[in-house]
Amino acid sequence: MLKMNRRAIIALAAAMAMSPVMARTALAQDAPEPTDFSLGDPNAPVKMVEYASFTCPHCADFHEKVFKGLKRDYIDTGKVHFTLREVYFDRYGLWAAMVARCGGEMRYFGIHDVLFSSQKEWAGSDDPTVVVNNLKSIAVAAGMDGATVDACLKDGPMAEALIKRFETNMAADGVEGTPTIFINGAKHSNMSYDDLKALIDAELAK
């Protein structure tokens, strides 16, 4: 599990809006109110929340080894309602989240899957311009046009709203690293699929 240095993360994320890669837009009269994205039946007996960063290697590992089985066995069968809460370790992670959100609910989790499965490829450069172009390529492959992606990446008010929401949620839930998992309100750290399955099955048996 990656631990977070809160001051460093917030400073980096806030500086993102001033990055030479992305020009900051003027603040809208009404600040955006970003929401989390979820999968599964909202009435499922088990509610699961995962705090994850798109640049966290442990999160990518969790996605590959745990999330796929979770989706197949529990989310798609109506037993678990899953919500992802984004964490921003760095500006790359924030940009990735903005690109994923750009596609709306219909494309969000498809892009989420690609971001984790190809994390080393798209985030593997020290050049921010290269990373932004990699993210744009992922978005275009998901069916978005370049102009739309550019507009999403230049949305300074949305970036600020995401940072504020992330910091508020993290503090409220006492999250110190990723991935952090909540199952019906109980907090857990990173774990194997077998361990997660045991916890979910115990909740379903209640």
C-alpha positions as CSV (number, residue, x, y, z in Angstrom):
1,M,0.0,0.0,0.0
2,L,1.4,3.4,-1.0
3,K,1.3,6.0,1.8
4,M,0.4,9.6,1.1
5,N,2.3,12.7,2.0
6,R,-0.7,15.0,2.1
7,R,1.0,18.3,1.8
8,A,3.1,17.2,-1.1
9,I,0.2,15.6,-2.9
10,I,-2.1,18.6,-2.5
11,A,0.7,21.0,-3.6
12,L,1.4,19.0,-6.7
13,A,-2.2,18.6,-7.6
14,A,-2.9,22.3,-7.1
15,A,0.0,23.2,-9.3
16,M,-1.4,21.0,-12.0
17,A,-3.7,23.8,-13.1
18,M,-0.7,26.0,-13.7
19,S,1.1,23.4,-15.7
20,P,2.5,24.6,-19.1
21,V,0.9,21.5,-20.6
22,M,-2.6,22.6,-19.7
23,A,-3.8,26.2,-19.8
24,R,-6.2,27.0,-16.9
25,T,-9.7,28.2,-17.8
26,A,-11.6,30.9,-16.0
27,L,-13.6,29.9,-13.0
28,A,-17.3,29.2,-13.8
29,Q,-19.9,31.1,-11.9
30,D,-21.1,27.8,-10.4
31,A,-18.2,25.6,-9.2
32,P,-18.5,22.0,-10.5
33,E,-19.5,19.3,-8.1
34,P,-17.8,16.1,-9.2
35,T,-19.3,12.8,-8.0
36,D,-17.9,9.2,-7.7
37,F,-18.5,6.6,-10.3
38,S,-20.1,3.2,-9.3
39,L,-20.8,-0.2,-10.7
40,G,-23.5,-2.7,-9.8
41,D,-26.9,-2.7,-8.2
42,P,-27.3,0.3,-5.8
43,N,-29.5,-2.0,-3.7
44,A,-26.9,-4.7,-3.4
45,P,-26.4,-6.0,0.2
46,V,-22.7,-5.2,0.2
47,K,-21.4,-1.7,-0.5
48,M,-17.7,-1.5,-1.3
49,V,-15.6,1.6,-1.8
50,E,-12.1,1.6,-3.1
51,Y,-9.7,4.5,-2.7
52,A,-7.2,4.3,-5.6
53,S,-4.8,6.3,-7.6
54,F,-4.3,5.7,-11.3
55,T,-0.5,6.0,-10.9
56,C,-0.3,3.7,-7.8
57,P,1.4,0.4,-8.8
58,H,-0.3,-1.4,-5.9
59,C,-3.7,-0.3,-7.3
60,A,-2.8,-1.6,-10.7
61,D,-1.9,-4.9,-9.1
62,F,-5.2,-4.9,-7.2
63,H,-7.1,-4.2,-10.4
64,E,-5.4,-7.1,-12.2
65,K,-5.5,-9.7,-9.4
66,V,-8.6,-8.8,-7.4
67,F,-10.9,-6.4,-9.1
68,K,-11.6,-8.6,-12.2
69,G,-12.7,-11.5,-10.0
70,L,-14.7,-9.1,-7.8
71,K,-16.6,-7.7,-10.8
72,R,-17.3,-11.1,-12.3
73,D,-18.4,-12.9,-9.1
74,Y,-20.0,-10.1,-7.0
75,I,-20.6,-6.8,-8.9
76,D,-22.1,-8.3,-12.1
77,T,-24.2,-10.7,-10.0
78,G,-25.9,-8.0,-8.0
79,K,-24.2,-8.8,-4.7
80,V,-21.8,-5.8,-4.4
81,H,-22.3,-2.2,-5.3
82,F,-18.8,-0.8,-6.0
83,T,-17.6,2.8,-5.9
84,L,-14.2,4.1,-6.9
85,R,-12.9,7.2,-5.1
86,E,-9.9,8.7,-6.9
87,V,-6.7,9.6,-5.0
88,Y,-4.2,12.0,-6.6
89,F,-0.6,11.2,-5.7
90,D,0.7,13.5,-8.5
91,R,-0.4,15.5,-11.5
92,Y,-0.3,12.4,-13.8
93,G,-2.9,10.7,-11.6
94,L,-5.1,13.8,-11.6
95,W,-4.8,14.1,-15.4
96,A,-5.7,10.4,-15.8
97,A,-8.8,10.9,-13.6
98,M,-9.9,13.9,-15.7
99,V,-9.5,11.9,-18.9
100,A,-11.5,9.0,-17.5
101,R,-14.2,11.4,-16.3
102,C,-14.3,13.1,-19.6
103,G,-16.0,10.1,-21.1
104,G,-18.8,10.2,-18.7
105,E,-20.4,7.3,-16.9
106,M,-20.7,5.2,-20.1
107,R,-16.9,5.2,-20.7
108,Y,-15.5,5.7,-17.2
109,F,-14.8,2.2,-16.1
110,G,-13.6,1.1,-19.5
111,I,-11.0,3.8,-19.4
112,H,-10.3,3.0,-15.8
113,D,-9.5,-0.6,-16.9
114,V,-7.1,0.6,-19.5
115,L,-5.4,3.1,-17.2
116,F,-4.6,0.4,-14.7
117,S,-3.7,-2.4,-17.2
118,S,-1.3,-0.1,-19.2
119,Q,-0.1,2.1,-16.3
120,K,3.6,1.5,-16.9
121,E,3.2,2.5,-20.6
122,W,1.2,5.7,-20.4
123,A,2.7,7.0,-17.1
124,G,6.3,5.8,-17.7
125,S,7.7,9.1,-19.0
126,D,9.3,12.0,-17.1
127,D,8.0,14.3,-19.8
128,P,4.5,15.6,-19.0
129,T,3.8,16.3,-22.6
130,V,4.4,12.6,-23.5
131,V,2.1,11.5,-20.7
132,V,-0.7,13.9,-21.8
133,N,-0.4,12.6,-25.3
134,N,-0.6,9.0,-24.0
135,L,-3.7,9.8,-22.1
136,K,-5.3,11.5,-25.1
137,S,-4.6,8.3,-27.2
138,I,-6.4,6.2,-24.6
139,A,-9.4,8.5,-24.7
140,V,-9.5,8.6,-28.5
141,A,-9.3,4.8,-28.6
142,A,-12.3,4.8,-26.2
143,G,-14.3,6.8,-28.7
144,M,-13.8,10.4,-27.7
145,D,-12.6,13.2,-30.0
146,G,-9.4,15.1,-29.4
147,A,-11.1,18.5,-28.9
148,T,-13.3,17.1,-26.2
149,V,-10.3,15.6,-24.4
150,D,-8.4,18.8,-24.6
151,A,-11.3,20.7,-23.1
152,C,-11.5,18.3,-20.2
153,L,-7.8,18.5,-19.5
154,K,-8.0,22.3,-19.6
155,D,-10.9,22.5,-17.1
156,G,-9.2,24.2,-14.2
157,P,-12.4,24.6,-12.1
158,M,-13.0,20.8,-12.4
159,A,-9.4,20.1,-11.3
160,E,-9.8,22.3,-8.3
161,A,-13.1,20.7,-7.4
162,L,-11.6,17.2,-7.7
163,I,-8.7,18.1,-5.5
164,K,-11.1,19.6,-2.9
165,R,-13.3,16.5,-3.0
166,F,-10.4,14.1,-2.7
167,E,-8.9,15.9,0.3
168,T,-12.3,16.1,2.1
169,N,-13.1,12.4,1.5
170,M,-9.6,11.3,2.5
171,A,-9.7,13.2,5.7
172,A,-13.3,12.1,6.6
173,D,-12.5,8.4,6.0
174,G,-9.0,8.4,7.5
175,V,-7.4,7.2,4.3
176,E,-3.6,7.1,4.4
177,G,-2.6,5.0,1.4
178,T,-3.9,3.2,-1.6
179,P,-5.6,0.9,-2.2
180,T,-7.8,1.4,0.8
181,I,-11.1,-0.6,0.8
182,F,-14.3,-0.1,2.7
183,I,-16.8,-3.0,2.9
184,N,-20.1,-1.9,4.4
185,G,-18.2,0.9,6.2
186,A,-15.4,-1.2,7.6
187,K,-11.9,-0.1,6.5
188,H,-9.4,-2.6,5.1
189,S,-6.0,-2.3,3.5
190,N,-4.8,-4.1,0.3
191,M,-5.5,-7.8,0.2
192,S,-5.8,-10.9,-2.0
193,Y,-8.9,-11.9,-3.8
194,D,-9.4,-14.8,-1.4
195,D,-9.3,-12.5,1.6
196,L,-11.7,-10.1,0.0
197,K,-14.0,-12.9,-1.0
198,A,-14.1,-14.1,2.6
199,L,-15.0,-10.7,3.9
200,I,-17.8,-10.2,1.3
201,D,-19.2,-13.7,1.9
202,A,-19.3,-13.0,5.6
203,E,-21.3,-9.8,5.0
204,L,-23.7,-11.7,2.6
205,A,-24.2,-14.3,5.3
206,K,-25.5,-11.8,7.8
